[in-house]
Amino acid sequence: MLQKMNRGLAAGLIMLSVLLLAGFAGKTYTLRYAPKEGAKITYKGTTTVEQTMEMMGQENTTDIAAEVTMTVLVESIDEKGNVAYVVSTDSLRSTIRSMMMDTTLVNPEWIIGKRKRYTVSARGKSISSESIDSVATGGQLAGMMGGVDRSWNLPLLPEKPVAVGDTWSDTVTDTMARKGGEIINTRSMKAVLSAVVDTLGYTCARISYTGDLELNGSFEQQGMKIGFEGEGPMDGTYYVDLKSGLLVAHINELELDATIGMTGQMSMTIPQSSITKSTLVIKK
């Protein structure tokens, strides 16, 4: 009798799982970032960078590990659904180890509390960005931190409604102004709505993606002209709350092989490779 009950219970659970999966598979979701105006959200992020550079026949390695807490204020939402976010860093701790230095930065004054405004479409496409507070450059240490700053880069959401298992592709190009030039960043990715899951108290669309990153451009530093070309694969997963349209978490990994060309006081070509891993998680 007990064995029959157990078999009946197991069969019932399997059937329930099938029905639930069938329900999710047939339902479509219109995914948009749609937070409430005036909302304040706190995120904790981590970044690690393993970088190898060859100069004059000698291999130099740099390891960076950073933890950041930042506040995101939903400043305004226009009639098209574009959202203006004001982002500021509350705390930052970064450890940098290389042949040139072994140091730890804790809440550097050139970044803590400085605000930047990012205007982003409901899909997550960048429209504009501007500094609200004047920010010092931070010197060489800032440049070595591997881009650990207040950047508010929301992963793109699909243009059309999607069901679990649906895929879509996107290509995004951004331009980063640098002294004496610019760096063009092109990201091509293929994404899939892999599941609808409960995480951190939210019911979220879980989106996984793979893709490629290309960087190229030039800028000036210490009187020298520096050209930069690089490419590599990336992959990640992000979670978006279906109810509030908040980014709940984003996990990302990027590998980059690059060539740096220097002209001016000295000329050389420097090969560089790096692996960057990052996480961003909402704090309750």
VEXPA-699879 format. One line per 8 residues: number of its first residue (from 1); their letters; for each residue z, y, x of C-alpha. Coordinates in nm, 2 decimals. Example, Ala and Ser with C-alpha at 12.3 -4.5 7.8 and 13.67 -1.06 7.14 Angstrom:
residues 2
1	AS	0.78,-0.45,1.23 ~ 0.71,-0.11,1.37
***
This chain:
residues 284
1	MLQKMNRG	0.00,0.00,0.00 ~ 0.10,0.24,0.28 ~ -0.23,0.17,0.46 ~ -0.43,0.24,0.15 ~ -0.24,0.57,0.10 ~ -0.31,0.67,0.46 ~ -0.68,0.58,0.43 ~ -0.70,0.78,0.10
9	LAAGLIML	-0.53,1.08,0.26 ~ -0.76,1.07,0.56 ~ -1.06,1.05,0.34 ~ -0.94,1.34,0.13 ~ -0.88,1.56,0.44 ~ -1.23,1.48,0.58 ~ -1.39,1.57,0.25 ~ -1.19,1.89,0.23
17	SVLLLAGF	-1.31,1.98,0.59 ~ -1.67,1.91,0.49 ~ -1.64,2.13,0.18 ~ -1.48,2.42,0.38 ~ -1.75,2.40,0.65 ~ -2.02,2.39,0.38 ~ -1.87,2.70,0.22 ~ -1.87,2.89,0.55
25	AGKTYTLR	-2.22,2.77,0.64 ~ -2.36,2.91,0.32 ~ -2.19,3.24,0.31 ~ -2.35,3.55,0.48 ~ -2.16,3.84,0.64 ~ -2.26,4.20,0.70 ~ -2.08,4.28,1.02 ~ -2.00,4.64,1.09
33	YAPKEGAK	-1.74,4.84,1.29 ~ -1.57,5.02,1.00 ~ -1.21,5.13,1.10 ~ -1.02,5.38,0.90 ~ -1.04,5.74,1.00 ~ -0.73,5.85,1.17 ~ -0.63,5.50,1.28 ~ -0.48,5.44,1.62
41	ITYKGTTT	-0.53,5.11,1.79 ~ -0.38,4.99,2.12 ~ -0.56,4.75,2.34 ~ -0.46,4.56,2.66 ~ -0.73,4.48,2.91 ~ -0.75,4.28,3.23 ~ -1.03,4.27,3.49 ~ -1.08,4.07,3.81
49	VEQTMEMM	-1.36,4.13,4.05 ~ -1.45,3.91,4.35 ~ -1.71,4.09,4.56 ~ -1.88,3.99,4.88 ~ -2.08,4.23,5.09 ~ -2.27,4.18,5.42 ~ -2.28,4.47,5.66 ~ -2.42,4.45,6.02
57	GQENTTDI	-2.40,4.07,6.01 ~ -2.04,4.07,5.90 ~ -1.92,3.94,5.56 ~ -1.67,4.16,5.39 ~ -1.48,4.05,5.07 ~ -1.30,4.26,4.82 ~ -1.07,4.13,4.55 ~ -0.96,4.36,4.26
65	AAEVTMTV	-0.72,4.27,3.98 ~ -0.64,4.53,3.71 ~ -0.43,4.56,3.39 ~ -0.48,4.85,3.16 ~ -0.34,4.96,2.83 ~ -0.53,5.21,2.63 ~ -0.51,5.39,2.29 ~ -0.82,5.43,2.07
73	LVESIDEK	-0.81,5.70,1.81 ~ -1.06,5.68,1.52 ~ -1.13,6.05,1.52 ~ -1.40,6.07,1.25 ~ -1.67,5.88,1.07 ~ -1.99,6.05,0.95 ~ -2.21,5.98,0.65 ~ -2.42,5.73,0.85
81	GNVAYVVS	-2.12,5.53,0.95 ~ -2.12,5.65,1.31 ~ -1.77,5.65,1.45 ~ -1.62,5.89,1.70 ~ -1.35,5.72,1.91 ~ -1.12,5.91,2.14 ~ -1.00,5.68,2.42 ~ -0.72,5.74,2.66
89	TDSLRSTI	-0.55,5.52,2.92 ~ -0.18,5.48,2.88 ~ -0.11,5.26,3.18 ~ -0.31,5.11,3.47 ~ -0.21,4.88,3.75 ~ -0.48,4.77,4.00 ~ -0.45,4.58,4.32 ~ -0.73,4.61,4.57
97	RSMMMDTT	-0.75,4.38,4.88 ~ -1.03,4.41,5.14 ~ -1.08,4.45,5.51 ~ -1.04,4.83,5.46 ~ -0.73,4.83,5.25 ~ -0.46,4.64,5.08 ~ -0.31,4.86,4.82 ~ -0.18,4.88,4.46
105	LVNPEWII	-0.25,5.17,4.23 ~ 0.00,5.23,3.95 ~ -0.09,5.49,3.68 ~ -0.31,5.71,3.90 ~ -0.29,6.07,3.78 ~ -0.67,6.11,3.78 ~ -0.70,5.86,3.48 ~ -0.37,5.84,3.29
113	GKRKRYTV	-0.38,6.04,2.97 ~ -0.73,6.17,3.02 ~ -0.93,6.15,2.70 ~ -1.29,6.07,2.65 ~ -1.49,6.07,2.32 ~ -1.74,5.80,2.24 ~ -1.96,5.82,1.94 ~ -2.09,5.48,1.84
121	SARGKSIS	-2.29,5.34,1.55 ~ -2.15,5.10,1.30 ~ -2.34,4.82,1.49 ~ -2.17,4.93,1.81 ~ -2.47,5.11,1.97 ~ -2.37,5.40,2.20 ~ -2.48,5.74,2.07 ~ -2.30,5.98,2.31
129	SESIDSVA	-2.00,6.01,2.53 ~ -1.81,6.32,2.67 ~ -1.50,6.39,2.86 ~ -1.24,6.59,2.67 ~ -1.00,6.65,2.96 ~ -1.11,6.73,3.31 ~ -1.09,6.43,3.54 ~ -1.07,6.42,3.91
137	TGGQLAGM	-1.29,6.17,4.08 ~ -1.02,5.96,4.23 ~ -1.21,5.93,4.56 ~ -1.30,5.61,4.73 ~ -1.03,5.41,4.55 ~ -1.18,5.49,4.21 ~ -1.52,5.37,4.34 ~ -1.37,5.04,4.46
145	MGGVDRSW	-1.21,4.96,4.13 ~ -1.53,4.81,4.00 ~ -1.56,5.02,3.69 ~ -1.20,4.97,3.56 ~ -1.17,5.28,3.35 ~ -1.16,5.40,2.99 ~ -1.52,5.29,2.90 ~ -1.54,5.20,2.53
153	NLPLLPEK	-1.83,4.95,2.52 ~ -1.84,4.78,2.19 ~ -2.05,4.46,2.18 ~ -2.34,4.49,1.94 ~ -2.33,4.34,1.59 ~ -2.64,4.20,1.41 ~ -2.86,4.43,1.21 ~ -2.89,4.20,0.92
161	PVAVGDTW	-2.64,3.98,0.73 ~ -2.58,3.65,0.91 ~ -2.43,3.31,0.83 ~ -2.24,3.08,1.06 ~ -2.49,2.94,1.31 ~ -2.74,3.23,1.28 ~ -2.86,3.38,1.61 ~ -3.01,3.72,1.70
169	SDTVTDTM	-3.12,3.90,2.01 ~ -3.07,4.25,2.15 ~ -3.17,4.46,2.45 ~ -2.97,4.77,2.53 ~ -3.04,5.03,2.80 ~ -2.78,5.28,2.91 ~ -2.80,5.55,3.18 ~ -2.50,5.64,3.39
177	ARKGGEII	-2.51,5.98,3.56 ~ -2.40,5.98,3.93 ~ -2.40,6.26,4.18 ~ -2.75,6.32,4.29 ~ -2.90,6.05,4.06 ~ -2.84,5.79,3.80 ~ -2.80,5.42,3.74 ~ -2.99,5.25,3.46
185	NTRSMKAV	-2.81,4.95,3.30 ~ -3.02,4.71,3.09 ~ -2.85,4.42,2.90 ~ -3.05,4.16,2.72 ~ -2.85,3.91,2.52 ~ -2.88,3.63,2.26 ~ -2.58,3.60,2.03 ~ -2.47,3.35,1.76
193	LSAVVDTL	-2.21,3.38,1.48 ~ -2.03,3.06,1.59 ~ -1.75,3.05,1.34 ~ -1.51,3.24,1.11 ~ -1.16,3.19,1.24 ~ -0.80,3.32,1.20 ~ -0.67,3.48,1.53 ~ -0.39,3.72,1.61
201	GYTCARIS	-0.33,3.77,1.24 ~ -0.69,3.86,1.15 ~ -0.97,3.67,0.99 ~ -1.26,3.72,1.23 ~ -1.62,3.66,1.29 ~ -1.64,3.48,1.63 ~ -1.95,3.57,1.81 ~ -2.06,3.41,2.14
209	YTGDLELN	-2.34,3.54,2.36 ~ -2.54,3.48,2.68 ~ -2.77,3.72,2.85 ~ -2.88,3.90,3.16 ~ -2.79,4.23,3.32 ~ -3.02,4.45,3.53 ~ -2.90,4.76,3.73 ~ -3.12,5.00,3.92
217	GSFEQQGM	-3.12,5.36,4.04 ~ -3.00,5.58,4.31 ~ -2.73,5.85,4.39 ~ -2.58,6.04,4.68 ~ -2.26,5.97,4.86 ~ -2.12,6.14,5.17 ~ -2.46,6.29,5.25 ~ -2.65,5.97,5.22
225	KIGFEGEG	-2.90,5.85,4.96 ~ -2.80,5.52,4.81 ~ -3.04,5.30,4.62 ~ -2.91,5.01,4.40 ~ -3.09,4.71,4.25 ~ -2.91,4.41,4.10 ~ -2.93,4.14,3.83 ~ -2.74,3.85,3.71
233	PMDGTYYV	-2.63,3.64,3.41 ~ -2.35,3.72,3.17 ~ -2.17,3.54,2.88 ~ -1.89,3.61,2.65 ~ -1.72,3.59,2.31 ~ -1.59,3.86,2.08 ~ -1.39,3.86,1.76 ~ -1.44,4.12,1.48
241	DLKSGLLV	-1.21,4.15,1.18 ~ -1.41,4.09,0.87 ~ -1.18,4.32,0.66 ~ -1.12,4.62,0.88 ~ -1.42,4.61,1.11 ~ -1.19,4.63,1.41 ~ -1.28,4.47,1.75 ~ -0.99,4.22,1.79
249	AHINELEL	-1.08,4.07,2.13 ~ -1.36,4.04,2.38 ~ -1.39,3.80,2.67 ~ -1.67,3.85,2.92 ~ -1.79,3.71,3.26 ~ -2.07,3.86,3.47 ~ -2.23,3.75,3.80 ~ -2.43,4.01,3.99
257	DATIGMTG	-2.65,3.98,4.30 ~ -2.75,4.32,4.43 ~ -2.92,4.50,4.71 ~ -2.79,4.84,4.83 ~ -3.02,5.05,5.04 ~ -2.88,5.34,5.24 ~ -3.08,5.63,5.41 ~ -2.97,5.95,5.57
265	QMSMTIPQ	-2.72,5.96,5.86 ~ -2.77,5.59,5.89 ~ -3.01,5.34,5.73 ~ -2.94,4.99,5.63 ~ -2.98,4.73,5.36 ~ -2.67,4.56,5.23 ~ -2.67,4.25,5.01 ~ -2.38,4.22,4.77
273	SSITKSTL	-2.27,3.96,4.52 ~ -1.98,3.98,4.27 ~ -1.82,3.80,3.98 ~ -1.64,4.01,3.72 ~ -1.42,3.86,3.45 ~ -1.26,4.08,3.18 ~ -1.06,4.05,2.86 ~ -0.98,4.31,2.60
281	VIKK	-0.72,4.22,2.32 ~ -0.58,4.43,2.04 ~ -0.20,4.48,2.04 ~ -0.01,4.44,1.72
***
